């Protein structure tokens, strides 16, 4: 019995930091923060359903889009749609809008530079405002 309890304790200690890292963070525009090496990117769905990405340094200061590379795939029912991004001012903005509907996954692959290791993020697309916080549901920071 002590061995089983020890194993459960070890597993719980190993999982706890991973769950803490999974906490969703919202950015200044109320979009979802994607944590990258040395900087953060904010995933935000605009009113026209295009996706814009803003960048921030580790202190939260806005940075212009520069060498970062973002690619996203909307996994809407019936078809996957690849979104390509272009620089517009200080942001990267998708060239096309997200497909109609909600509740599907958007997979974002982000790199801080062309030769950096990519990091993947899965975002469930729910654009309505959360009832417990002022953010869209895809960037909800509360427990509701």
C-alpha positions in Angstrom: 0.0 0.0 0.0 2.9 2.4 0.8 4.4 1.7 -2.6 1.1 2.5 -4.4 0.8 5.7 -2.3 4.4 6.7 -3.2 3.8 6.1 -6.9 0.6 8.2 -6.8 2.5 11.0 -5.0 5.3 11.0 -7.5 2.9 11.1 -10.4 0.9 14.0 -8.8 4.2 16.0 -8.3 5.2 15.4 -11.9 1.8 16.4 -13.3 1.2 19.5 -11.2 3.8 21.8 -12.9 2.5 20.7 -16.3 -1.0 21.7 -15.3 0.1 25.0 -13.9 1.8 25.7 -17.3 -1.4 25.0 -19.1 -3.2 28.0 -17.5 -4.5 30.3 -20.2 -3.2 33.8 -20.2 -4.8 36.8 -22.0 -3.0 39.7 -23.6 -3.8 43.4 -23.6 -6.1 43.0 -26.6 -8.0 40.2 -24.7 -6.5 37.6 -27.0 -4.8 34.4 -26.0 -1.1 34.6 -25.1 1.1 32.0 -26.8 4.3 31.7 -24.8 7.4 31.5 -26.9 11.1 31.5 -26.1 12.0 35.0 -24.9 8.7 36.6 -26.0 5.0 36.1 -26.2 2.5 36.2 -29.1 -1.1 37.2 -28.7 -3.6 35.3 -30.9 -6.6 37.5 -31.5 -9.7 36.9 -33.8 -10.8 40.2 -35.4 -14.4 41.1 -36.2 -13.9 40.1 -39.8 -12.7 36.6 -38.5 -9.1 37.3 -39.6 -6.5 36.4 -37.0 -4.0 39.0 -35.9 -0.8 38.2 -33.9 0.8 40.8 -31.7 4.2 40.3 -30.1 5.4 41.3 -26.6 8.8 41.0 -24.9 9.2 39.2 -21.6 8.2 42.4 -19.7 5.0 42.7 -21.7 6.1 45.6 -23.9 4.7 45.5 -27.4 7.3 44.6 -30.1 6.9 44.9 -33.9 6.5 41.8 -36.0 9.9 41.1 -37.4 11.5 37.7 -38.0 8.7 35.6 -36.4 6.9 33.0 -38.4 3.3 32.0 -37.8 1.3 29.4 -39.6 -2.2 28.2 -38.5 -4.5 25.5 -39.6 -8.3 25.7 -38.9 -9.6 22.2 -38.4 -13.3 23.1 -39.2 -15.7 20.3 -39.8 -15.4 18.9 -43.4 -12.1 20.6 -44.2 -8.8 21.9 -42.9 -7.9 25.4 -43.9 -4.3 26.7 -43.8 -3.9 30.3 -42.8 -0.9 32.2 -44.0 0.1 35.5 -42.3 1.5 38.8 -43.6 2.9 41.8 -41.8 0.6 44.7 -41.4 2.0 47.5 -39.2 3.3 45.9 -36.0 1.1 42.8 -36.4 1.0 39.6 -38.4 -2.5 39.2 -39.9 -4.0 36.2 -41.7 -4.5 36.7 -45.4 -7.9 35.0 -45.2 -10.5 34.8 -42.5 -11.2 31.7 -40.4 -13.9 29.3 -41.8 -17.5 29.9 -40.6 -18.6 28.2 -37.4 -17.3 27.7 -34.0 -16.0 24.9 -31.7 -13.3 23.6 -33.9 -9.6 23.6 -33.3 -7.1 26.1 -34.6 -3.6 24.8 -34.5 -1.0 27.6 -34.5 2.7 26.9 -35.2 4.9 29.7 -34.0 8.6 30.4 -34.4 10.6 33.4 -33.1 12.7 33.3 -36.3 12.8 31.3 -39.5 15.5 28.9 -38.1 14.0 28.6 -34.6 12.4 25.4 -33.3 8.6 25.6 -33.8 6.1 25.5 -31.0 2.5 24.3 -31.5 -0.6 25.6 -29.8 -4.1 24.1 -30.0 -6.9 26.7 -29.5 -10.6 25.7 -29.4 -12.3 28.5 -31.4 -15.2 29.9 -29.3 -15.5 33.6 -30.0 -18.4 34.6 -27.7 -17.4 36.6 -24.6 -17.0 34.5 -21.4 -19.6 35.0 -18.7 -16.9 35.1 -15.9 -14.3 37.4 -17.5 -14.3 40.0 -20.3 -12.3 37.8 -22.7 -13.5 35.8 -25.7 -14.0 32.2 -24.6 -10.8 31.1 -26.6 -8.8 33.3 -24.3 -10.8 32.8 -21.1 -8.7 33.1 -17.9 -11.4 32.2 -15.4 -12.7 28.8 -14.3 -16.2 29.1 -15.8 
